[in-house]
């Protein structure tokens, strides 16, 4: 049994972590720390201890792993505190505010023989897993280009922000999802072209980014905007023999927002209308077009991997090197914005 606790009792903990953890019989949630219990908005879970005394959580000898689900500007301080109390640590993303902080935290964990990693749950998005399946089946031929989009039409978000802070940029907030997917599958790129903008002008929020990552002849483009009235497809993949278009994104978040939880068999599952379309030319020169059944996503797989690493000593799936590369890219992308 892996016994865990949480720092933070807000949306992140209750929407993106607990629904998956509570489905796992080999993980026990013992304690949740909330700094301001008077602001409690979520229903308490039976059998879980809630406390506003951080030391109670940190000093509990039964708890092996502490999950940090707070604002990212507190991630460094909390992660350091958790590691200094000799507990493993899972940190919401973006992992840290700077790559320097990230390197220090990884070094401290290594020194103490502990595990610390980012909660990169989007590795287990249905659309991303389906793209991998299509690529590996080989019908696309040699890959030429992959485009991934994360679009919104929410102008009120950047319009409400009157100053620029790197860690509050759109690149940090959403690039941490999509960049991790690219890094996890394709590795370190040969080169990167950055187009990171403040569409409302300097001194305002970064609200648009378009990064091109080059892997030999393959170009992977990661694009996002707050000003897309009609969103672009989630993924478009081009090979020398075909293309694959996945219009819709993973549905886990959609269902979580509706309080439709993972205990339902069809949680996060695509229907026929959500399936992507594969178009390819076979060896005889005939063109085929077919729908591809989506692979089921599961954010909880982050916890499965952590269980194996902590309890059974297996290697982490989300490595320090991948997280540091992502942090370096995020920092570089916003370094010239003011």
Residue pairs with C-beta under 8 A, 6 or more apart in sequence:
1 26
1 27
1 28
2 26
2 27
2 28
2 64
2 65
2 306
2 307
2 310
2 311
3 27
3 28
3 30
3 62
3 63
3 64
3 65
4 21
4 27
4 28
4 29
4 30
4 63
4 64
4 65
4 66
4 67
5 29
5 30
5 31
5 32
5 33
5 57
5 60
5 63
5 65
5 66
5 67
6 13
6 17
6 29
6 31
6 32
6 33
6 66
6 67
6 69
7 33
7 54
7 57
7 66
7 67
7 68
7 69
7 70
7 78
7 82
8 32
8 33
8 34
8 68
8 69
8 70
9 32
9 33
9 34
9 40
9 42
9 50
10 41
10 42
10 69
10 70
12 69
12 70
12 92
13 32
13 42
13 67
13 69
14 42
15 256
15 257
16 69
16 119
16 121
16 253
16 256
16 299
17 67
17 69
17 119
18 29
18 45
19 256
19 261
19 262
20 262
20 298
20 299
20 300
20 303
21 27
21 29
21 300
21 303
22 29
22 45
23 262
23 263
23 300
24 300
24 303
24 304
24 307
26 307
26 311
27 303
27 307
29 45
29 48
30 48
30 49
30 60
30 62
30 63
31 48
31 49
31 50
31 51
31 56
31 57
31 60
31 63
32 45
32 48
32 49
32 50
32 51
33 51
33 52
33 53
33 54
33 56
33 57
34 40
34 50
34 51
34 52
35 52
35 54
36 52
37 50
37 52
44 50
51 57
57 63
57 66
58 66
58 81
58 82
58 85
58 87
59 85
63 87
64 87
64 88
64 310
65 87
65 88
65 89
65 90
65 306
65 310
66 82
66 87
66 88
66 89
66 90
67 89
67 90
67 91
67 92
67 119
68 74
68 75
68 78
68 79
68 82
68 89
68 90
68 91
68 92
69 92
70 78
70 92
72 92
72 93
72 94
72 96
72 97
72 167
72 172
73 97
73 167
75 91
75 92
75 94
75 95
75 96
75 97
75 101
76 96
76 97
76 101
76 104
76 105
78 91
79 89
79 91
79 96
79 105
79 116
80 104
80 105
80 108
82 89
82 116
83 89
83 105
83 108
83 109
83 112
83 114
83 116
84 108
86 112
86 114
87 114
88 114
88 115
88 116
88 306
88 310
89 109
89 114
89 115
89 116
89 117
90 116
90 117
90 118
90 119
90 302
90 306
91 116
91 117
91 118
91 119
92 118
92 119
93 118
93 119
93 120
93 176
93 177
93 180
94 118
94 167
94 172
94 173
94 176
94 327
94 330
95 102
95 118
95 176
95 323
95 326
95 327
96 102
96 105
96 327
97 166
97 167
98 327
98 331
99 324
99 327
99 328
99 331
102 323
102 324
102 327
103 324
105 116
106 116
106 320
106 323
106 324
108 116
109 115
109 116
115 306
115 309
115 310
115 316
117 306
117 316
117 318
117 320
117 323
118 176
118 180
118 318
118 323
119 302
120 180
120 184
120 302
120 318
120 323
121 299
121 301
121 302
122 128
122 177
122 178
122 180
122 181
122 250
123 180
123 181
123 184
123 301
123 302
123 317
123 318
124 297
124 298
124 299
124 300
124 301
124 302
125 181
125 249
125 250
125 252
125 297
126 250
126 251
126 252
126 268
126 269
126 270
126 294
126 295
126 296
126 297
127 234
127 235
127 246
127 248
127 249
127 250
127 276
127 294
127 297
128 181
128 235
128 250
128 297
129 294
129 295
129 296
129 297
130 246
130 276
130 292
130 294
130 295
131 146
131 235
131 237
131 244
131 246
131 276
132 185
132 295
133 292
133 295
134 140
134 237
134 244
134 276
134 278
134 292
135 143
135 237
139 239
139 241
139 242
139 278
139 280
140 237
140 238
140 239
140 240
140 241
140 242
140 243
140 244
140 278
140 280
141 239
141 240
141 241
141 242
141 280
142 217
142 239
142 240
142 241
143 218
143 237
143 238
143 239
144 217
144 218
144 219
144 238
144 239
144 240
145 218
145 219
145 220
145 221
145 237
145 238
146 218
146 219
146 220
146 221
146 235
146 236
146 237
146 238
147 220
147 221
147 223
147 232
147 233
147 235
147 236
147 237
148 178
148 181
148 182
148 220
148 221
148 222
148 223
148 234
148 235
149 223
149 224
149 231
149 232
149 233
149 234
149 235
150 174
150 177
150 178
150 223
150 224
150 234
150 249
151 223
151 224
151 225
151 228
151 231
151 232
152 225
152 226
152 228
152 231
153 226
153 227
153 228
153 229
153 230
153 231
154 226
155 226
155 227
157 205
157 207
157 226
158 170
158 199
158 200
158 204
158 205
158 207
158 226
159 200
161 168
161 204
161 205
162 203
162 204
163 203
163 204
164 198
164 202
164 203
164 204
164 205
164 206
164 337
164 338
166 172
166 330
166 331
166 334
166 335
166 337
168 205
169 196
169 205
169 206
169 334
169 337
170 205
170 206
170 207
170 208
170 209
170 224
170 226
171 196
171 206
171 209
171 330
171 333
171 334
172 330
172 334
174 224
175 209
175 211
175 222
175 224
175 329
175 330
175 333
176 326
176 330
178 222
178 224
179 211
179 222
179 326
179 329
179 330
180 318
180 322
180 323
180 326
182 189
182 213
182 220
182 222
183 322
183 325
183 326
184 318
184 322
186 213
186 215
186 218
186 220
187 215
188 325
189 213
189 214
189 215
189 220
190 214
190 215
190 216
191 213
191 214
192 211
192 212
192 213
192 214
192 329
192 332
193 211
193 212
193 214
194 209
194 211
194 332
194 333
195 209
195 210
195 211
196 206
196 208
196 209
196 210
196 211
196 333
196 334
196 337
197 206
197 207
197 208
197 209
198 204
198 205
198 206
198 207
198 208
198 337
199 207
199 208
199 226
199 227
200 207
202 337
202 338
203 338
206 334
206 337
207 225
207 226
207 227
208 224
208 225
208 226
208 227
209 222
209 223
209 224
209 333
210 221
210 222
210 223
211 221
211 222
211 223
211 329
211 333
212 219
212 220
212 221
213 219
213 220
213 221
213 222
214 220
223 232
233 245
233 246
233 247
234 246
234 247
234 248
234 249
235 244
235 245
235 246
235 276
236 243
236 244
236 245
236 246
237 243
237 244
237 245
239 280
241 280
241 281
242 278
242 279
242 280
242 281
243 278
243 279
243 280
244 276
244 277
244 278
244 279
244 292
245 276
245 277
246 276
246 294
247 274
247 276
248 270
248 274
250 268
250 297
251 268
251 269
251 270
251 274
251 297
252 267
252 268
252 297
252 298
252 299
255 261
255 264
255 267
255 268
260 267
261 267
262 268
262 298
262 300
268 296
268 297
268 298
269 294
269 296
270 293
270 294
272 291
274 294
275 291
275 292
275 293
275 294
276 291
276 292
276 294
277 289
277 290
277 291
277 292
278 288
278 289
278 290
278 291
278 292
279 287
279 288
279 289
280 287
280 288
281 287
281 288
282 288
302 318
305 314
305 316
305 317
305 318
306 316
308 314
309 315
309 316
